[in-house]
């Protein structure tokens, strides 16, 4: 497996890179707000724009 460095906006790069993925797993911090939990822009973009199943895993 090789690693690549890709520059750009995280959400846009992730959506483009996941075009051939069979599953995308993204993490999210647990932040409690008065109206409930909050998804960040990367997880939000993944859920709405990636064409494969997306798993959002809370951490920390």
CHARMM internal coordinates of N, CA and C (Angstrom, degrees):
IC EDIT
DIST 1 N 1 CA 1.4498
DIST 1 CA 1 C 1.5259
ANGL 1 N 1 CA 1 C 108.22
DIST 1 C 2 N 1.3098
ANGL 1 CA 1 C 2 N 116.46
DIHE 1 N 1 CA 1 C 2 N 136.73
DIST 2 N 2 CA 1.4583
ANGL 1 C 2 N 2 CA 121.68
DIHE 1 CA 1 C 2 N 2 CA -179.94
DIST 2 CA 2 C 1.5277
ANGL 2 N 2 CA 2 C 109.51
DIHE 1 C 2 N 2 CA 2 C -114.16
DIST 2 C 3 N 1.2993
ANGL 2 CA 2 C 3 N 115.49
DIHE 2 N 2 CA 2 C 3 N 150.92
DIST 3 N 3 CA 1.4637
ANGL 2 C 3 N 3 CA 121.11
DIHE 2 CA 2 C 3 N 3 CA 177.22
DIST 3 CA 3 C 1.5200
ANGL 3 N 3 CA 3 C 108.81
DIHE 2 C 3 N 3 CA 3 C -105.52
DIST 3 C 4 N 1.3135
ANGL 3 CA 3 C 4 N 116.17
DIHE 3 N 3 CA 3 C 4 N 142.50
DIST 4 N 4 CA 1.4591
ANGL 3 C 4 N 4 CA 122.20
DIHE 3 CA 3 C 4 N 4 CA 177.30
DIST 4 CA 4 C 1.5156
ANGL 4 N 4 CA 4 C 109.19
DIHE 3 C 4 N 4 CA 4 C -122.25
DIST 4 C 5 N 1.3076
ANGL 4 CA 4 C 5 N 115.99
DIHE 4 N 4 CA 4 C 5 N 142.71
DIST 5 N 5 CA 1.4548
ANGL 4 C 5 N 5 CA 121.95
DIHE 4 CA 4 C 5 N 5 CA 173.30
DIST 5 CA 5 C 1.5198
ANGL 5 N 5 CA 5 C 107.34
DIHE 4 C 5 N 5 CA 5 C -97.76
DIST 5 C 6 N 1.3204
ANGL 5 CA 5 C 6 N 116.17
DIHE 5 N 5 CA 5 C 6 N 122.65
DIST 6 N 6 CA 1.4583
ANGL 5 C 6 N 6 CA 121.35
DIHE 5 CA 5 C 6 N 6 CA -178.97
DIST 6 CA 6 C 1.5162
ANGL 6 N 6 CA 6 C 107.54
DIHE 5 C 6 N 6 CA 6 C -123.18
DIST 6 C 7 N 1.3065
ANGL 6 CA 6 C 7 N 116.31
DIHE 6 N 6 CA 6 C 7 N 128.94
DIST 7 N 7 CA 1.4669
ANGL 6 C 7 N 7 CA 120.76
DIHE 6 CA 6 C 7 N 7 CA 179.45
DIST 7 CA 7 C 1.5267
ANGL 7 N 7 CA 7 C 109.69
DIHE 6 C 7 N 7 CA 7 C -99.55
DIST 7 C 8 N 1.3302
ANGL 7 CA 7 C 8 N 115.21
DIHE 7 N 7 CA 7 C 8 N 144.90
DIST 8 N 8 CA 1.4539
ANGL 7 C 8 N 8 CA 120.38
DIHE 7 CA 7 C 8 N 8 CA 177.82
DIST 8 CA 8 C 1.5154
ANGL 8 N 8 CA 8 C 110.14
DIHE 7 C 8 N 8 CA 8 C 146.77
DIST 8 C 9 N 1.3031
ANGL 8 CA 8 C 9 N 115.54
DIHE 8 N 8 CA 8 C 9 N -174.00
DIST 9 N 9 CA 1.4611
ANGL 8 C 9 N 9 CA 121.06
DIHE 8 CA 8 C 9 N 9 CA 177.50
DIST 9 CA 9 C 1.5231
ANGL 9 N 9 CA 9 C 108.38
DIHE 8 C 9 N 9 CA 9 C -71.99
DIST 9 C 10 N 1.3092
ANGL 9 CA 9 C 10 N 116.89
DIHE 9 N 9 CA 9 C 10 N 129.57
DIST 10 N 10 CA 1.4589
ANGL 9 C 10 N 10 CA 122.45
DIHE 9 CA 9 C 10 N 10 CA -171.68
DIST 10 CA 10 C 1.5222
ANGL 10 N 10 CA 10 C 112.66
DIHE 9 C 10 N 10 CA 10 C -53.78
DIST 10 C 11 N 1.3137
ANGL 10 CA 10 C 11 N 117.59
DIHE 10 N 10 CA 10 C 11 N -50.17
DIST 11 N 11 CA 1.4630
ANGL 10 C 11 N 11 CA 120.49
DIHE 10 CA 10 C 11 N 11 CA -176.81
DIST 11 CA 11 C 1.5293
ANGL 11 N 11 CA 11 C 111.15
DIHE 10 C 11 N 11 CA 11 C -62.87
DIST 11 C 12 N 1.3193
ANGL 11 CA 11 C 12 N 117.44
DIHE 11 N 11 CA 11 C 12 N -44.66
DIST 12 N 12 CA 1.4685
ANGL 11 C 12 N 12 CA 120.73
DIHE 11 CA 11 C 12 N 12 CA -179.25
DIST 12 CA 12 C 1.5190
ANGL 12 N 12 CA 12 C 111.85
DIHE 11 C 12 N 12 CA 12 C -64.97
DIST 12 C 13 N 1.3250
ANGL 12 CA 12 C 13 N 116.86
DIHE 12 N 12 CA 12 C 13 N -43.00
DIST 13 N 13 CA 1.4630
ANGL 12 C 13 N 13 CA 120.88
DIHE 12 CA 12 C 13 N 13 CA 179.12
DIST 13 CA 13 C 1.5234
ANGL 13 N 13 CA 13 C 110.15
DIHE 12 C 13 N 13 CA 13 C -64.45
DIST 13 C 14 N 1.3214
ANGL 13 CA 13 C 14 N 117.69
DIHE 13 N 13 CA 13 C 14 N -41.82
DIST 14 N 14 CA 1.4546
ANGL 13 C 14 N 14 CA 121.26
DIHE 13 CA 13 C 14 N 14 CA 179.83
DIST 14 CA 14 C 1.5258
ANGL 14 N 14 CA 14 C 111.25
DIHE 13 C 14 N 14 CA 14 C -63.07
DIST 14 C 15 N 1.3128
ANGL 14 CA 14 C 15 N 117.65
DIHE 14 N 14 CA 14 C 15 N -44.55
DIST 15 N 15 CA 1.4637
ANGL 14 C 15 N 15 CA 121.41
DIHE 14 CA 14 C 15 N 15 CA 178.98
DIST 15 CA 15 C 1.5276
ANGL 15 N 15 CA 15 C 109.99
DIHE 14 C 15 N 15 CA 15 C -62.07
DIST 15 C 16 N 1.3205
ANGL 15 CA 15 C 16 N 118.39
DIHE 15 N 15 CA 15 C 16 N -44.70
DIST 16 N 16 CA 1.4637
ANGL 15 C 16 N 16 CA 121.47
DIHE 15 CA 15 C 16 N 16 CA 178.64
DIST 16 CA 16 C 1.5228
ANGL 16 N 16 CA 16 C 111.55
DIHE 15 C 16 N 16 CA 16 C -63.96
DIST 16 C 17 N 1.3089
ANGL 16 CA 16 C 17 N 117.22
DIHE 16 N 16 CA 16 C 17 N -43.73
DIST 17 N 17 CA 1.4554
ANGL 16 C 17 N 17 CA 121.98
DIHE 16 CA 16 C 17 N 17 CA -177.52
DIST 17 CA 17 C 1.5256
ANGL 17 N 17 CA 17 C 111.72
DIHE 16 C 17 N 17 CA 17 C -67.87
DIST 17 C 18 N 1.3148
ANGL 17 CA 17 C 18 N 117.33
DIHE 17 N 17 CA 17 C 18 N -32.06
DIST 18 N 18 CA 1.4600
ANGL 17 C 18 N 18 CA 121.43
DIHE 17 CA 17 C 18 N 18 CA -177.65
DIST 18 CA 18 C 1.5240
ANGL 18 N 18 CA 18 C 113.01
DIHE 17 C 18 N 18 CA 18 C -81.27
DIST 18 C 19 N 1.3200
ANGL 18 CA 18 C 19 N 117.68
DIHE 18 N 18 CA 18 C 19 N 4.69
DIST 19 N 19 CA 1.4716
ANGL 18 C 19 N 19 CA 120.98
DIHE 18 CA 18 C 19 N 19 CA -177.48
DIST 19 CA 19 C 1.5268
ANGL 19 N 19 CA 19 C 112.21
DIHE 18 C 19 N 19 CA 19 C -57.79
DIST 19 C 20 N 1.3202
ANGL 19 CA 19 C 20 N 118.09
DIHE 19 N 19 CA 19 C 20 N -31.45
DIST 20 N 20 CA 1.4645
ANGL 19 C 20 N 20 CA 121.02
DIHE 19 CA 19 C 20 N 20 CA -178.69
DIST 20 CA 20 C 1.5300
ANGL 20 N 20 CA 20 C 112.27
DIHE 19 C 20 N 20 CA 20 C -107.73
DIST 20 C 21 N 1.3104
ANGL 20 CA 20 C 21 N 117.42
DIHE 20 N 20 CA 20 C 21 N 8.87
DIST 21 N 21 CA 1.4652
ANGL 20 C 21 N 21 CA 121.02
DIHE 20 CA 20 C 21 N 21 CA -177.41
DIST 21 CA 21 C 1.5260
ANGL 21 N 21 CA 21 C 111.20
DIHE 20 C 21 N 21 CA 21 C -77.94
DIST 21 C 22 N 1.3182
ANGL 21 CA 21 C 22 N 115.37
DIHE 21 N 21 CA 21 C 22 N 153.01
DIST 22 N 22 CA 1.4607
ANGL 21 C 22 N 22 CA 120.99
DIHE 21 CA 21 C 22 N 22 CA 174.30
DIST 22 CA 22 C 1.5233
ANGL 22 N 22 CA 22 C 111.17
DIHE 21 C 22 N 22 CA 22 C -97.56
DIST 22 C 23 N 1.3392
ANGL 22 CA 22 C 23 N 116.95
DIHE 22 N 22 CA 22 C 23 N -20.46
DIST 23 N 23 CA 1.4609
ANGL 22 C 23 N 23 CA 123.27
DIHE 22 CA 22 C 23 N 23 CA 176.87
DIST 23 CA 23 C 1.5155
ANGL 23 N 23 CA 23 C 107.56
DIHE 22 C 23 N 23 CA 23 C -156.50
DIST 23 C 24 N 1.3147
ANGL 23 CA 23 C 24 N 116.65
DIHE 23 N 23 CA 23 C 24 N 137.75
DIST 24 N 24 CA 1.4563
ANGL 23 C 24 N 24 CA 122.07
DIHE 23 CA 23 C 24 N 24 CA 176.51
DIST 24 CA 24 C 1.5183
ANGL 24 N 24 CA 24 C 108.22
DIHE 23 C 24 N 24 CA 24 C -119.92
DIST 24 C 25 N 1.3202
ANGL 24 CA 24 C 25 N 116.06
DIHE 24 N 24 CA 24 C 25 N 127.80
DIST 25 N 25 CA 1.4669
ANGL 24 C 25 N 25 CA 121.31
DIHE 24 CA 24 C 25 N 25 CA 177.97
DIST 25 CA 25 C 1.5214
ANGL 25 N 25 CA 25 C 107.50
DIHE 24 C 25 N 25 CA 25 C -114.76
DIST 25 C 26 N 1.3211
ANGL 25 CA 25 C 26 N 116.49
DIHE 25 N 25 CA 25 C 26 N 123.31
DIST 26 N 26 CA 1.4624
ANGL 25 C 26 N 26 CA 121.47
DIHE 25 CA 25 C 26 N 26 CA 177.24
DIST 26 CA 26 C 1.5262
ANGL 26 N 26 CA 26 C 108.52
DIHE 25 C 26 N 26 CA 26 C -123.86
DIST 26 C 27 N 1.3119
ANGL 26 CA 26 C 27 N 115.87
DIHE 26 N 26 CA 26 C 27 N 144.57
DIST 27 N 27 CA 1.4551
ANGL 26 C 27 N 27 CA 120.87
DIHE 26 CA 26 C 27 N 27 CA 177.26
DIST 27 CA 27 C 1.5132
ANGL 27 N 27 CA 27 C 110.23
DIHE 26 C 27 N 27 CA 27 C -94.98
DIST 27 C 28 N 1.2987
ANGL 27 CA 27 C 28 N 114.97
DIHE 27 N 27 CA 27 C 28 N 157.91
DIST 28 N 28 CA 1.4663
ANGL 27 C 28 N 28 CA 119.57
DIHE 27 CA 27 C 28 N 28 CA 173.80
DIST 28 CA 28 C 1.5138
ANGL 28 N 28 CA 28 C 108.79
DIHE 27 C 28 N 28 CA 28 C -144.81
DIST 28 C 29 N 1.3171
ANGL 28 CA 28 C 29 N 114.54
DIHE 28 N 28 CA 28 C 29 N 142.60
DIST 29 N 29 CA 1.4588
ANGL 28 C 29 N 29 CA 119.94
DIHE 28 CA 28 C 29 N 29 CA 174.87
DIST 29 CA 29 C 1.5122
ANGL 29 N 29 CA 29 C 109.07
DIHE 28 C 29 N 29 CA 29 C -74.64
DIST 29 C 30 N 1.3098
ANGL 29 CA 29 C 30 N 116.22
DIHE 29 N 29 CA 29 C 30 N 146.42
DIST 30 N 30 CA 1.4596
ANGL 29 C 30 N 30 CA 120.17
DIHE 29 CA 29 C 30 N 30 CA 176.24
DIST 30 CA 30 C 1.5221
ANGL 30 N 30 CA 30 C 107.84
DIHE 29 C 30 N 30 CA 30 C -88.50
DIST 30 C 31 N 1.2989
ANGL 30 CA 30 C 31 N 116.06
DIHE 30 N 30 CA 30 C 31 N 112.22
DIST 31 N 31 CA 1.4679
ANGL 30 C 31 N 31 CA 122.05
DIHE 30 CA 30 C 31 N 31 CA 177.21
DIST 31 CA 31 C 1.5141
ANGL 31 N 31 CA 31 C 107.84
DIHE 30 C 31 N 31 CA 31 C -123.09
DIST 31 C 32 N 1.2840
ANGL 31 CA 31 C 32 N 116.23
DIHE 31 N 31 CA 31 C 32 N 126.01
DIST 32 N 32 CA 1.4623
ANGL 31 C 32 N 32 CA 120.34
DIHE 31 CA 31 C 32 N 32 CA -179.63
DIST 32 CA 32 C 1.5191
ANGL 32 N 32 CA 32 C 109.35
DIHE 31 C 32 N 32 CA 32 C -96.79
DIST 32 C 33 N 1.2971
ANGL 32 CA 32 C 33 N 115.41
DIHE 32 N 32 CA 32 C 33 N 121.30
DIST 33 N 33 CA 1.4549
ANGL 32 C 33 N 33 CA 122.17
DIHE 32 CA 32 C 33 N 33 CA 178.17
DIST 33 CA 33 C 1.5300
ANGL 33 N 33 CA 33 C 108.50
DIHE 32 C 33 N 33 CA 33 C -113.46
DIST 33 C 34 N 1.3103
ANGL 33 CA 33 C 34 N 117.83
DIHE 33 N 33 CA 33 C 34 N 163.95
DIST 34 N 34 CA 1.4706
ANGL 33 C 34 N 34 CA 119.60
DIHE 33 CA 33 C 34 N 34 CA -179.44
DIST 34 CA 34 C 1.5348
ANGL 34 N 34 CA 34 C 113.69
DIHE 33 C 34 N 34 CA 34 C -55.73
DIST 34 C 35 N 1.3307
ANGL 34 CA 34 C 35 N 117.27
DIHE 34 N 34 CA 34 C 35 N -28.89
DIST 35 N 35 CA 1.4658
ANGL 34 C 35 N 35 CA 120.52
DIHE 34 CA 34 C 35 N 35 CA -178.88
DIST 35 CA 35 C 1.5222
ANGL 35 N 35 CA 35 C 112.65
DIHE 34 C 35 N 35 CA 35 C -99.45
DIST 35 C 36 N 1.3184
ANGL 35 CA 35 C 36 N 118.89
DIHE 35 N 35 CA 35 C 36 N 9.37
DIST 36 N 36 CA 1.4629
ANGL 35 C 36 N 36 CA 121.85
DIHE 35 CA 35 C 36 N 36 CA 179.73
DIST 36 CA 36 C 1.5151
ANGL 36 N 36 CA 36 C 111.27
DIHE 35 C 36 N 36 CA 36 C 117.64
DIST 36 C 37 N 1.3292
ANGL 36 CA 36 C 37 N 116.04
DIHE 36 N 36 CA 36 C 37 N -167.68
DIST 37 N 37 CA 1.4563
ANGL 36 C 37 N 37 CA 120.36
DIHE 36 CA 36 C 37 N 37 CA -178.25
DIST 37 CA 37 C 1.5215
ANGL 37 N 37 CA 37 C 110.77
DIHE 36 C 37 N 37 CA 37 C -75.10
DIST 37 C 38 N 1.3181
ANGL 37 CA 37 C 38 N 115.97
DIHE 37 N 37 CA 37 C 38 N 165.31
DIST 38 N 38 CA 1.4514
ANGL 37 C 38 N 38 CA 121.69
DIHE 37 CA 37 C 38 N 38 CA -173.97
DIST 38 CA 38 C 1.5280
ANGL 38 N 38 CA 38 C 109.52
DIHE 37 C 38 N 38 CA 38 C -130.93
DIST 38 C 39 N 1.3271
ANGL 38 CA 38 C 39 N 117.45
DIHE 38 N 38 CA 38 C 39 N 133.25
DIST 39 N 39 CA 1.4601
ANGL 38 C 39 N 39 CA 121.70
DIHE 38 CA 38 C 39 N 39 CA 171.71
DIST 39 CA 39 C 1.5149
ANGL 39 N 39 CA 39 C 108.27
DIHE 38 C 39 N 39 CA 39 C -92.76
DIST 39 C 40 N 1.2956
ANGL 39 CA 39 C 40 N 116.78
DIHE 39 N 39 CA 39 C 40 N 138.78
DIST 40 N 40 CA 1.4524
ANGL 39 C 40 N 40 CA 121.08
DIHE 39 CA 39 C 40 N 40 CA 176.86
DIST 40 CA 40 C 1.5230
ANGL 40 N 40 CA 40 C 110.83
DIHE 39 C 40 N 40 CA 40 C -78.95
DIST 40 C 41 N 1.3184
ANGL 40 CA 40 C 41 N 116.99
DIHE 40 N 40 CA 40 C 41 N 174.69
DIST 41 N 41 CA 1.4623
ANGL 40 C 41 N 41 CA 120.70
DIHE 40 CA 40 C 41 N 41 CA -175.70
DIST 41 CA 41 C 1.5273
ANGL 41 N 41 CA 41 C 113.82
DIHE 40 C 41 N 41 CA 41 C -66.40
DIST 41 C 42 N 1.3162
ANGL 41 CA 41 C 42 N 118.12
DIHE 41 N 41 CA 41 C 42 N -30.04
DIST 42 N 42 CA 1.4695
ANGL 41 C 42 N 42 CA 119.74
DIHE 41 CA 41 C 42 N 42 CA -179.43
DIST 42 CA 42 C 1.5274
ANGL 42 N 42 CA 42 C 110.64
DIHE 41 C 42 N 42 CA 42 C -72.07
DIST 42 C 43 N 1.3245
ANGL 42 CA 42 C 43 N 118.15
DIHE 42 N 42 CA 42 C 43 N -48.95
DIST 43 N 43 CA 1.4590
ANGL 42 C 43 N 43 CA 121.17
DIHE 42 CA 42 C 43 N 43 CA 177.79
DIST 43 CA 43 C 1.5214
ANGL 43 N 43 CA 43 C 110.69
DIHE 42 C 43 N 43 CA 43 C -62.38
DIST 43 C 44 N 1.3079
ANGL 43 CA 43 C 44 N 117.26
DIHE 43 N 43 CA 43 C 44 N -39.26
DIST 44 N 44 CA 1.4609
ANGL 43 C 44 N 44 CA 121.73
DIHE 43 CA 43 C 44 N 44 CA 179.15
DIST 44 CA 44 C 1.5325
ANGL 44 N 44 CA 44 C 110.62
DIHE 43 C 44 N 44 CA 44 C -62.43
DIST 44 C 45 N 1.3202
ANGL 44 CA 44 C 45 N 117.24
DIHE 44 N 44 CA 44 C 45 N -46.59
DIST 45 N 45 CA 1.4684
ANGL 44 C 45 N 45 CA 121.30
DIHE 44 CA 44 C 45 N 45 CA 178.66
DIST 45 CA 45 C 1.5224
ANGL 45 N 45 CA 45 C 110.77
DIHE 44 C 45 N 45 CA 45 C -62.32
DIST 45 C 46 N 1.3282
ANGL 45 CA 45 C 46 N 116.80
DIHE 45 N 45 CA 45 C 46 N -41.26
DIST 46 N 46 CA 1.4574
ANGL 45 C 46 N 46 CA 120.20
DIHE 45 CA 45 C 46 N 46 CA 179.83
DIST 46 CA 46 C 1.5238
ANGL 46 N 46 CA 46 C 110.93
DIHE 45 C 46 N 46 CA 46 C -61.69
DIST 46 C 47 N 1.3025
ANGL 46 CA 46 C 47 N 117.01
DIHE 46 N 46 CA 46 C 47 N -46.49
DIST 47 N 47 CA 1.4655
ANGL 46 C 47 N 47 CA 121.08
DIHE 46 CA 46 C 47 N 47 CA -178.44
DIST 47 CA 47 C 1.5241
ANGL 47 N 47 CA 47 C 111.42
DIHE 46 C 47 N 47 CA 47 C -61.36
DIST 47 C 48 N 1.3131
ANGL 47 CA 47 C 48 N 116.88
DIHE 47 N 47 CA 47 C 48 N -39.61
DIST 48 N 48 CA 1.4584
ANGL 47 C 48 N 48 CA 120.35
DIHE 47 CA 47 C 48 N 48 CA -173.38
DIST 48 CA 48 C 1.5299
ANGL 48 N 48 CA 48 C 115.11
DIHE 47 C 48 N 48 CA 48 C -92.17
DIST 48 C 49 N 1.3223
ANGL 48 CA 48 C 49 N 118.99
DIHE 48 N 48 CA 48 C 49 N -18.74
DIST 49 N 49 CA 1.4621
ANGL 48 C 49 N 49 CA 119.28
DIHE 48 CA 48 C 49 N 49 CA -172.03
DIST 49 CA 49 C 1.5228
ANGL 49 N 49 CA 49 C 116.15
DIHE 48 C 49 N 49 CA 49 C -123.79
DIST 49 C 50 N 1.3293
ANGL 49 CA 49 C 50 N 118.49
DIHE 49 N 49 CA 49 C 50 N -11.64
DIST 50 N 50 CA 1.4610
ANGL 49 C 50 N 50 CA 121.02
DIHE 49 CA 49 C 50 N 50 CA 179.30
DIST 50 CA 50 C 1.5219
ANGL 50 N 50 CA 50 C 108.46
DIHE 49 C 50 N 50 CA 50 C -87.95
DIST 50 C 51 N 1.3227
ANGL 50 CA 50 C 51 N 116.26
DIHE 50 N 50 CA 50 C 51 N 141.14
DIST 51 N 51 CA 1.4645
ANGL 50 C 51 N 51 CA 120.72
DIHE 50 CA 50 C 51 N 51 CA -174.58
DIST 51 CA 51 C 1.5222
ANGL 51 N 51 CA 51 C 114.27
DIHE 50 C 51 N 51 CA 51 C -95.31
DIST 51 C 52 N 1.3271
ANGL 51 CA 51 C 52 N 117.61
DIHE 51 N 51 CA 51 C 52 N 8.02
DIST 52 N 52 CA 1.4617
ANGL 51 C 52 N 52 CA 120.77
DIHE 51 CA 51 C 52 N 52 CA 175.82
DIST 52 CA 52 C 1.5296
ANGL 52 N 52 CA 52 C 107.66
DIHE 51 C 52 N 52 CA 52 C -113.95
DIST 52 C 53 N 1.3269
ANGL 52 CA 52 C 53 N 117.52
DIHE 52 N 52 CA 52 C 53 N 169.17
DIST 53 N 53 CA 1.4721
ANGL 52 C 53 N 53 CA 118.99
DIHE 52 CA 52 C 53 N 53 CA 175.32
DIST 53 CA 53 C 1.5394
ANGL 53 N 53 CA 53 C 110.59
DIHE 52 C 53 N 53 CA 53 C -59.29
DIST 53 C 54 N 1.3398
ANGL 53 CA 53 C 54 N 114.97
DIHE 53 N 53 CA 53 C 54 N 143.91
DIST 54 N 54 CA 1.4763
ANGL 53 C 54 N 54 CA 121.19
DIHE 53 CA 53 C 54 N 54 CA -179.49
DIST 54 CA 54 C 1.5198
ANGL 54 N 54 CA 54 C 107.62
DIHE 53 C 54 N 54 CA 54 C -123.63
DIST 54 C 55 N 1.3180
ANGL 54 CA 54 C 55 N 115.67
DIHE 54 N 54 CA 54 C 55 N 129.76
DIST 55 N 55 CA 1.4598
ANGL 54 C 55 N 55 CA 122.17
DIHE 54 CA 54 C 55 N 55 CA 174.13
DIST 55 CA 55 C 1.5158
ANGL 55 N 55 CA 55 C 108.01
DIHE 54 C 55 N 55 CA 55 C -109.10
DIST 55 C 56 N 1.3277
ANGL 55 CA 55 C 56 N 117.67
DIHE 55 N 55 CA 55 C 56 N 123.44
DIST 56 N 56 CA 1.4549
ANGL 55 C 56 N 56 CA 122.22
DIHE 55 CA 55 C 56 N 56 CA 177.33
DIST 56 CA 56 C 1.5177
ANGL 56 N 56 CA 56 C 107.33
DIHE 55 C 56 N 56 CA 56 C -104.56
DIST 56 C 57 N 1.3272
ANGL 56 CA 56 C 57 N 115.94
DIHE 56 N 56 CA 56 C 57 N 117.17
DIST 57 N 57 CA 1.4570
ANGL 56 C 57 N 57 CA 121.45
DIHE 56 CA 56 C 57 N 57 CA -173.79
DIST 57 CA 57 C 1.5307
ANGL 57 N 57 CA 57 C 109.03
DIHE 56 C 57 N 57 CA 57 C -111.54
DIST 57 C 58 N 1.3457
ANGL 57 CA 57 C 58 N 117.49
DIHE 57 N 57 CA 57 C 58 N 117.46
DIST 58 N 58 CA 1.4614
ANGL 57 C 58 N 58 CA 119.04
DIHE 57 CA 57 C 58 N 58 CA 177.60
DIST 58 CA 58 C 1.5323
ANGL 58 N 58 CA 58 C 110.67
DIHE 57 C 58 N 58 CA 58 C -71.88
DIST 58 C 59 N 1.2991
ANGL 58 CA 58 C 59 N 115.74
DIHE 58 N 58 CA 58 C 59 N 144.85
DIST 59 N 59 CA 1.4577
ANGL 58 C 59 N 59 CA 120.28
DIHE 58 CA 58 C 59 N 59 CA 176.09
DIST 59 CA 59 C 1.5150
ANGL 59 N 59 CA 59 C 109.37
DIHE 58 C 59 N 59 CA 59 C -143.41
DIST 59 C 60 N 1.2969
ANGL 59 CA 59 C 60 N 114.75
DIHE 59 N 59 CA 59 C 60 N 162.84
DIST 60 N 60 CA 1.4313
ANGL 59 C 60 N 60 CA 125.04
DIHE 59 CA 59 C 60 N 60 CA 174.36
DIST 60 CA 60 C 1.4228
ANGL 60 N 60 CA 60 C 119.68
DIHE 59 C 60 N 60 CA 60 C 55.13
END
COOR INIT
IC SEED 1 N 1 CA 1 C
IC BUILD
